[in-house]
């Protein structure tokens, strides 16, 4: 690529690696790990790449060819050496992988969610950005202890799934950025005004057959009573879950109805790449002269950089109205 074109800087185990020819980084937001694929010219380095093993990886991009911004700090999961094409493809996830891959079956008696998050962050070498909580975790699931691995006979779960359950119980978000574990209130995201001319491709999918209501039914063992809570109006769907209180069933019905609504109008677009857009931000569309001129919440951003196509990103988002 010419000097003024976007540039990629790849470091593996703290050492810069030359010969990057293509890059893809998928950012998915919260409760999951971002993923990457990097293609490099092999150039006689088959022995080096074949012996890499599990290493930490840092991917940086200079959108203007000068100032570098970090796209992802992660873990190398897979190395594919293609001798015929003289190429190696490196794939992996961000550092949430350390927690996702770690099974856990221990108890955290008399601890709060934030204390557990601090413990697990330290255990995996992550810097904690943890909001303080006060509720002891045993109170979250009085009857369903296996869900949170807090009881003596709890089944094994991963450290990540445990943190996910605790974050959802607190109404928090959970994600890893760089080497930092974030466990706390949902961040306030900015809005970005856009128009059709800002995109290279732009499509909208509108689904007209989604359920308009959700009913959650449960049997509460403690109260020995049937629980049923509904949200929305019209043709609906029913979920059955064990041991919910009325408040929990109502909350689940609300969240499921919201999740269904996110599929009503979906936007898929390709645009010039940047290092700022991320899941959770809002795109405010104008210029279609239709009902499509509304706000869209970004679900995923997949950035691709290559000599042939330059720096592009694919964005998926859902209508918020």
C-alpha positions in Angstrom: 0.0 0.0 0.0 1.2 3.6 -0.6 2.6 5.5 2.4 -0.6 7.6 2.7 -2.9 4.6 2.7 -4.0 3.0 6.0 -1.3 0.9 7.6 -1.4 -2.1 9.9 1.0 -2.7 12.8 1.0 -6.3 14.2 2.8 -7.3 17.4 3.0 -10.9 18.6 4.4 -11.5 22.1 5.6 -7.9 22.2 7.6 -8.2 18.9 6.5 -6.4 15.7 5.8 -8.7 12.8 6.3 -7.5 9.2 4.5 -8.6 6.0 0.8 -8.1 6.9 -1.2 -8.1 3.7 -4.8 -8.2 5.0 -6.8 -7.7 8.2 -10.3 -8.4 9.6 -11.5 -7.4 13.0 -15.1 -8.1 14.2 -16.3 -5.9 17.1 -19.4 -7.4 18.7 -19.8 -5.1 21.8 -20.8 -6.7 25.1 -20.9 -10.2 26.7 -18.7 -11.6 23.9 -15.2 -11.5 22.6 -14.1 -9.5 19.5 -12.4 -11.6 16.8 -9.6 -11.1 14.4 -8.0 -12.6 11.3 -4.6 -11.4 10.0 -3.0 -12.6 6.8 0.8 -12.3 6.4 3.2 -13.1 3.7 5.1 -16.3 4.7 8.4 -15.2 3.2 10.4 -18.2 4.5 9.1 -17.9 8.1 7.1 -21.1 8.2 9.2 -22.3 11.2 8.5 -19.1 13.1 4.8 -19.1 12.6 4.4 -22.9 13.2 6.1 -22.5 16.6 4.2 -19.5 17.9 1.7 -21.3 20.2 -0.7 -19.2 22.2 0.6 -15.6 22.3 -0.8 -12.2 23.0 -1.4 -10.1 19.9 -1.8 -6.4 19.4 -3.3 -5.0 16.2 -3.0 -1.3 15.4 -4.2 0.7 12.4 -3.1 4.1 11.1 -6.1 5.3 9.1 -4.1 8.2 7.7 -0.9 6.2 7.4 0.7 8.1 10.3 -1.0 8.0 13.7 -1.7 4.5 15.0 -4.8 3.5 17.0 -5.2 0.2 18.7 -8.0 -1.9 17.2 -7.6 -5.0 19.3 -5.4 -6.6 22.0 -6.0 -10.3 22.0 -5.0 -13.9 22.1 -3.7 -16.0 19.2 -5.9 -19.1 18.9 -5.2 -20.5 15.4 -2.3 -20.4 12.9 -3.0 -21.6 9.3 0.1 -21.9 7.1 -0.6 -22.1 3.4 2.7 -23.0 1.7 1.1 -23.0 -1.8 -0.1 -19.4 -1.4 3.0 -18.4 0.6 0.7 -17.0 3.3 -0.1 -17.5 6.9 -3.5 -16.6 8.5 -3.6 -15.8 12.2 -6.9 -15.9 14.1 -8.0 -15.2 17.6 -10.1 -13.3 20.1 -9.7 -10.3 22.4 -8.5 -11.0 26.0 -12.0 -12.0 27.1 -10.7 -15.3 25.8 -8.8 -15.8 29.0 -12.0 -15.8 31.0 -14.1 -17.7 28.3 -11.6 -20.5 28.3 -11.3 -20.8 32.1 -13.7 -23.3 33.7 -14.8 -22.6 37.3 -16.6 -24.7 39.9 -15.7 -22.9 43.1 -18.0 -21.0 45.5 -17.8 -17.3 46.2 -19.7 -17.3 49.5 -20.6 -14.0 51.0 -19.0 -12.0 48.2 -20.5 -9.3 46.0 -20.4 -9.3 42.2 -17.8 -6.6 42.1 -15.5 -8.5 44.5 -15.8 -11.6 42.2 -15.0 -9.4 39.1 -11.9 -8.0 40.8 -10.7 -11.5 41.8 -11.2 -12.9 38.3 -9.6 -9.9 36.6 -6.5 -10.2 38.8 -6.4 -14.0 38.2 -6.3 -13.4 34.4 -3.9 -10.5 34.4 -6.5 -7.9 33.4 -6.8 -4.4 34.8 -10.1 -4.1 36.5 -12.6 -1.3 35.7 -15.3 -2.5 38.1 -18.2 -0.7 39.6 -18.7 -1.4 43.2 -21.8 -3.5 44.1 -23.3 -4.3 47.5 -25.6 -7.3 47.1 -24.1 -10.7 48.0 -24.4 -12.9 45.0 -26.1 -15.8 46.8 -29.2 -13.6 47.0 -29.5 -13.4 43.2 -30.5 -17.0 42.7 -31.9 -18.3 45.9 -33.3 -21.4 44.2 -31.3 -21.8 41.0 -27.8 -21.9 42.4 -26.4 -23.9 39.5 -26.8 -20.9 37.3 -24.2 -18.9 39.2 -21.8 -21.6 40.4 -22.3 -20.5 44.0 -23.4 -23.7 45.6 -21.5 -26.8 46.7 -22.9 -29.0 44.0 -22.9 -26.4 41.2 -21.9 -27.5 37.8 -18.8 -26.1 36.2 -19.2 -22.9 34.2 -16.6 -20.5 32.8 -15.4 -17.4 34.5 -16.9 -15.4 31.6 -20.3 -17.0 31.9 -20.3 -16.3 35.6 -19.4 -12.7 35.1 -22.1 -12.4 32.4 -24.7 -13.7 34.8 -23.6 -11.4 37.6 -23.5 -8.4 35.2 -27.0 -9.1 33.9 -28.3 -9.5 37.5 -26.9 -6.0 38.3 -28.1 -4.5 35.0 -24.4 -4.0 34.0 -22.5 -4.3 30.8 -19.4 -6.6 30.5 -16.6 -6.3 28.0 -12.8 -6.3 27.6 -11.0 -3.4 26.0 -7.3 -3.8 25.5 -6.1 -5.3 28.8 -9.0 -3.9 30.8 -12.0 -5.8 32.2 -15.0 -3.5 32.2 -17.8 -4.5 34.6 -20.3 -1.7 35.3 -23.1 0.5 34.1 -23.7 0.6 30.3 -21.6 3.3 28.8 -23.1 6.4 27.4 -22.6 6.3 23.6 -22.5 9.1 21.1 -24.7 9.6 18.1 -23.3 10.0 14.5 -25.4 11.6 11.8 -25.2 9.8 8.5 -26.8 9.9 5.0 -26.9 7.4 2.2 -23.9 9.1 0.5 -21.7 8.2 3.5 -21.9 4.5 2.6 -20.5 2.4 -0.2 -23.4 -0.1 0.1 -26.6 0.3 2.1 -29.5 -2.1 2.6 -32.5 -2.4 4.9 -34.4 -5.5 5.9 -37.9 -5.1 7.3 -39.6 -8.1 8.9 -43.4 -7.9 9.2 -44.2 -11.2 11.0 -42.5 -10.7 14.4 -44.5 -11.5 17.6 -45.9 -8.3 19.1 -46.2 -9.6 22.6 -44.3 -11.9 25.0 -45.7 -14.0 27.9 -43.4 -15.5 30.5 -44.8 -18.4 32.6 -43.2 -20.0 35.6 -43.8 -22.1 38.7 -42.3 -20.5 41.8 -41.3 -23.3 44.1 -40.9 -21.2 47.1 -44.3 -19.5 46.8 -46.0 -22.6 45.3 -47.7 -20.5 42.7 -48.0 -20.1 39.0 -46.4 -16.9 37.7 -47.4 -15.3 34.4 -46.4 -11.9 33.1 -47.0 -10.4 29.6 -45.7 -7.4 27.7 -47.0 -6.0 24.4 -50.2 -6.5 22.5 -51.3 -8.7 19.6 -50.0 -12.0 18.4 -47.4 -13.2 20.8 -45.0 -15.9 21.9 -44.7 -17.7 25.3 -41.6 -18.6 27.3 -41.5 -21.0 30.2 -38.8 -20.6 32.8 -38.5 -22.3 36.2 -38.6 -20.5 39.6 -39.1 -16.9 38.7 -40.7 -14.3 40.8 -43.3 -12.0 39.3 -40.8 -9.2 39.0 -38.3 -11.5 37.3 -40.9 -12.8 34.8 -42.0 -9.3 34.1 -38.4 -8.2 33.5 -37.7 -11.2 31.2 -40.9 -10.5 29.2 -39.8 -6.9 28.7 -36.3 -7.8 27.6 -37.5 -10.4 25.2 -40.0 -8.1 23.6 -37.2 -5.5 23.2 -35.0 -8.1 21.7 -37.7 -9.1 19.2 -38.2 -5.5 18.3 -34.5 -5.2 17.3 -35.2 -7.5 14.3 -38.0 -5.3 12.9 -35.8 -3.1 10.7 -32.2 -4.1 10.2 -29.5 -2.0 8.4 -26.5 -3.5 6.8 -24.0 -1.2 5.3 -20.4 -0.9 4.0 -18.5 2.4 4.5 -15.0 3.7 4.6 -13.1 2.4 7.6 -12.5 4.4 10.8 -11.3 3.6 14.3 -14.1 5.3 16.2 -17.4 3.5 15.4 -18.2 0.7 17.9 -21.2 -1.4 18.9 -23.7 0.6 21.1 -23.3 3.8 19.2 -26.2 5.3 17.3 -26.4 6.2 13.6 -29.0 8.9 12.9 -30.0 8.3 9.3 -31.3 11.2 7.1 -31.8 11.6 3.4 -33.7 8.5 2.4 -37.0 10.6 2.4 -38.8 7.7 3.9 -39.6 6.0 7.2 -36.1 4.7 7.1 -34.9 8.1 8.3 -34.6 7.2 12.0 -32.0 6.2 14.6 -30.1 2.8 14.4 -28.2 1.2 17.2 -25.0 -0.4 16.0 -24.7 -4.2 16.7 -21.5 -5.1 15.0 -18.6 -3.4 13.2 -16.4 -5.6 11.0 -13.3 -3.8 9.8 -11.3 -5.0 6.8 -8.0 -3.7 5.4 -6.2 -4.9 2.3 -4.1 -3.6 -0.5 -6.9 -4.4 -3.0 -9.8 -2.8 -1.3 -8.2 -0.4 1.2 -9.8 0.3 4.6 -13.5 -0.6 4.8 -16.0 -1.5 7.5 -19.3 -3.4 7.5 -21.9 -2.2 10.0 -25.0 -4.0 11.2 -27.6 -2.0 13.2 -31.2 -2.1 14.2 -33.9 0.6 14.2 -34.5 2.0 17.6 -38.1 3.3 16.9 
